[in-house]
Amino acid sequence: MSGTPRGTLSSVIVYTDGGADPNPGPGGWGAVLVHPASGRVQELQGGEPQTTNNRMELTAAIRALEGLRQPCRVELHTDSQYLRRGVSEWLPGWIARGWRRKGGELQNEDLWRRLATAAARHEVDWRWVKGHAGDARNERADRLAAAATSEQRAAAGLAPGGGRRP
């Protein structure tokens, strides 16, 4: 942590989403960062040609947290139970067991490690929000992720909603 006193941390509200179509397949992620003090809204998105829903959910949170220039007080909203439960319930045990699950290998270990490092710089309050339930910022993160997924599908020559383009 930098020399920033805890009481002077800037606040940021983050909404993240990610997915792959099909799963596994081309995927995308999106994040909406809201800076309450300034009213500024920043949008981030990206994708990968071959990935999974869970990897994109993790990547959205990682990229949002890594994109903050200084330590912040972050309220991070996700509609992914995998992400929320992972950081709030499972992560401490994985770390204590040397990045292993009780039952063996940890899936997406590379991203969980990166997320742990990114989150350690900030004070993060992880919040679950129901997906597709009318939360405007969550819906926007979903649209960013879907657009990035569509770009990855197009780059792979896949038609929208189906197989390969003729």
C-alpha positions as a printed NumPy array, in Angstrom:
array([[  0.   ,   0.   ,   0.   ],
       [  1.24 ,   3.486,  -0.749],
       [  1.627,   6.245,   1.8  ],
       [ -1.995,   7.342,   1.326],
       [ -3.74 ,   7.533,   4.703],
       [ -6.774,   5.222,   4.852],
       [ -9.16 ,   8.071,   5.607],
       [ -8.306,   9.868,   2.359],
       [ -8.908,   7.025,  -0.094],
       [-10.957,   7.963,  -3.131],
       [-14.164,   6.011,  -3.597],
       [-15.014,   4.159,  -6.788],
       [-18.094,   2.094,  -7.62 ],
       [-17.426,  -0.705, -10.108],
       [-19.785,  -2.977, -12.049],
       [-18.316,  -5.957, -13.899],
       [-19.526,  -8.704, -16.206],
       [-18.076, -11.32 , -18.506],
       [-19.044, -14.26 , -20.636],
       [-18.208, -16.595, -23.489],
       [-20.359, -17.715, -26.424],
       [-20.32 , -20.673, -26.583],
       [-18.812, -21.574, -23.226],
       [-15.94 , -22.294, -23.722],
       [-15.395, -20.175, -26.802],
       [-14.888, -16.547, -27.805],
       [-15.519, -14.298, -24.844],
       [-15.607, -10.764, -23.546],
       [-15.647,  -8.73 , -20.384],
       [-16.843,  -5.276, -19.428],
       [-16.485,  -2.929, -16.482],
       [-18.117,   0.364, -15.566],
       [-16.228,   2.521, -13.064],
       [-18.106,   5.376, -11.407],
       [-16.148,   8.06 ,  -9.541],
       [-18.755,   9.617,  -7.188],
       [-16.636,  12.652,  -6.242],
       [-16.274,  13.823,  -9.839],
       [-19.264,  12.129, -11.441],
       [-16.905,  10.686, -14.039],
       [-17.81 ,   7.312, -15.582],
       [-15.173,   5.153, -17.241],
       [-15.899,   2.05 , -19.311],
       [-13.459,  -0.775, -19.989],
       [-13.873,  -3.853, -22.152],
       [-11.899,  -6.576, -23.845],
       [-12.037, -10.151, -24.968],
       [-10.226, -13.345, -25.811],
       [-10.651, -15.727, -28.745],
       [-10.877, -18.868, -26.554],
       [-11.996, -18.61 , -22.944],
       [-14.785, -19.382, -20.46 ],
       [-17.509, -17.424, -18.677],
       [-15.638, -17.72 , -15.372],
       [-12.329, -16.483, -16.822],
       [-14.074, -13.434, -18.285],
       [-15.862, -12.663, -14.986],
       [-12.505, -12.756, -13.189],
       [-10.786, -10.72 , -15.903],
       [-13.407,  -7.958, -15.681],
       [-12.759,  -7.514, -11.945],
       [ -8.986,  -7.721, -12.383],
       [ -8.862,  -5.164, -15.168],
       [-11.128,  -2.766, -13.255],
       [ -8.985,  -2.963, -10.106],
       [ -5.701,  -2.826, -12.014],
       [ -6.979,   0.216, -13.91 ],
       [ -7.192,   2.321, -10.751],
       [ -4.106,   4.548, -10.554],
       [ -4.017,   4.73 ,  -6.769],
       [ -5.358,   2.738,  -3.828],
       [ -9.116,   3.302,  -3.52 ],
       [-12.141,   2.34 ,  -1.503],
       [-13.961,   0.166,  -4.064],
       [-17.542,  -1.051,  -4.041],
       [-17.422,  -3.799,  -6.671],
       [-20.705,  -5.199,  -8.017],
       [-20.801,  -8.518,  -9.837],
       [-23.598, -10.811, -10.958],
       [-21.19 , -13.776, -10.788],
       [-21.558, -16.027,  -7.758],
       [-18.285, -17.699,  -8.818],
       [-16.425, -14.4  ,  -8.455],
       [-18.223, -13.206,  -5.318],
       [-17.975, -16.519,  -3.469],
       [-14.43 , -17.038,  -4.7  ],
       [-13.121, -13.812,  -3.193],
       [-15.256, -13.818,  -0.062],
       [-15.331, -17.53 ,   0.856],
       [-12.751, -19.639,  -0.992],
       [ -9.712, -17.419,  -1.638],
       [ -8.306, -17.368,   1.925],
       [ -8.324, -21.179,   2.035],
       [ -6.706, -21.504,  -1.389],
       [ -3.916, -19.178,  -0.317],
       [ -3.452, -21.04 ,   2.992],
       [ -3.205, -24.359,   1.106],
       [ -0.631, -23.042,  -1.384],
       [ -3.184, -22.253,  -4.122],
       [ -4.867, -25.647,  -3.947],
       [ -8.473, -26.633,  -3.445],
       [ -9.32 , -29.223,  -0.815],
       [-10.186, -31.52 ,  -3.713],
       [ -7.101, -30.848,  -5.848],
       [ -6.183, -28.472,  -8.625],
       [ -7.508, -24.921,  -8.602],
       [ -9.118, -23.845, -11.863],
       [ -8.122, -20.382, -13.134],
       [ -5.301, -20.155, -10.593],
       [ -3.468, -17.59 , -12.733],
       [ -6.419, -15.217, -12.599],
       [ -7.188, -15.816,  -8.919],
       [ -3.567, -14.942,  -8.079],
       [ -3.758, -11.808, -10.208],
       [ -7.084, -10.827,  -8.626],
       [ -5.699, -11.303,  -5.104],
       [ -2.775,  -9.014,  -5.944],
       [ -5.   ,  -6.381,  -7.588],
       [ -7.517,  -6.401,  -4.725],
       [ -4.81 ,  -6.133,  -2.046],
       [ -4.038,  -2.558,  -3.164],
       [ -7.561,  -1.43 ,  -2.364],
       [-10.299,  -1.677,   0.243],
       [-12.816,  -3.751,  -1.72 ],
       [-16.413,  -4.332,  -0.701],
       [-17.596,  -7.214,  -2.933],
       [-21.307,  -7.047,  -3.695],
       [-23.501,  -9.441,  -5.626],
       [-26.197,  -7.989,  -7.851],
       [-28.808, -10.042,  -9.661],
       [-28.065, -10.093, -13.382],
       [-30.601,  -8.869, -15.937],
       [-32.74 ,  -7.371, -13.19 ],
       [-32.766,  -3.76 , -14.339],
       [-29.676,  -2.379, -12.595],
       [-28.527,   0.15 , -15.223],
       [-24.784,  -0.078, -14.504],
       [-24.855,  -3.887, -14.369],
       [-26.774,  -3.938, -17.662],
       [-24.167,  -1.632, -19.196],
       [-21.313,  -3.906, -18.068],
       [-23.246,  -6.806, -19.631],
       [-23.583,  -4.918, -22.948],
       [-19.849,  -4.113, -22.952],
       [-19.02 ,  -7.791, -22.358],
       [-21.478,  -8.907, -25.043],
       [-20.02 ,  -6.433, -27.569],
       [-16.5  ,  -7.679, -26.845],
       [-17.707, -11.281, -27.23 ],
       [-19.301, -10.396, -30.573],
       [-16.015,  -8.871, -31.754],
       [-14.17 , -12.063, -30.796],
       [-16.792, -14.213, -32.562],
       [-16.534, -12.087, -35.709],
       [-12.734, -12.284, -35.654],
       [-13.046, -16.088, -35.452],
       [-15.454, -16.126, -38.407],
       [-18.413, -17.205, -36.292],
       [-21.899, -16.01 , -37.19 ],
       [-23.982, -14.286, -34.506],
       [-25.821, -16.893, -32.431],
       [-24.48 , -19.883, -34.294],
       [-21.897, -21.61 , -36.391],
       [-19.276, -20.461, -38.852],
       [-19.936, -17.795, -41.436],
       [-20.232, -19.097, -45.001]])
